[in-house]
């Protein structure tokens, strides 16, 4: 993945998070590997984020992947999207 594509993906993931977390201003303090649970993400927010990523990126989350641990950092979200977009393109 090129740097430009990675930056664009990160920006899009950050926009989704801003739209779905209680206090978007806290995202500015959050690094790419920081635990997102500090943003107050609960099970409802988690499901909203899963649906938002599916709609935004056209990827599907497998049932076994619907675990907050797979969605707990910005980098994990980006990695999952990247892997699934590549699978759907093949």
C-alpha positions, -999 to +999 in steps of 0.1 A: +000+000+000+015+033-010+018+061+015-008+082-002-034+053-002-025+046+035-030+083+044-063+084+025-075+052+043-065+066+077-083+099+070-115+080+060-113+058+091-108+088+113-139+105+097-160+074+105-147+074+140-155+111+144-190+105+132-197+076+156-179+083+189-193+103+218-164+128+220-146+132+186-121+157+200-105+128+219-094+113+186-068+140+182-050+125+212-053+089+199-023+073+181-027+046+154-020+018+179-038+033+209-068+014+223-100+030+211-120+018+241-106+049+258-130+068+235-160+053+252-168+028+225-194+004+237-212-025+220-237-003+202-210+021+190-189-009+178-218-022+157-224+013+142-187+014+133-188-021+117-218-011+096-202+022+087-170+006+075-190-019+055-209+008+038-179+032+033-154+006+021-176-022+006-161-049+028-178-075+049-169-085+084-170-122+088-190-133+119-158-147+136-142-113+131-169-094+149-149-090+180-139-056+194-103-068+197-102-068+159-114-032+159-096-018+189-070+004+172-070+026+141-042+004+126-063-028+131-093-013+114-071-001+085-054-035+082-087-054+082-101-031+055-070-034+034-070-072+036-106-075+027-106-050-001-077-070-016-096-103-013-127-088-030-106-074-059-091-109-066 
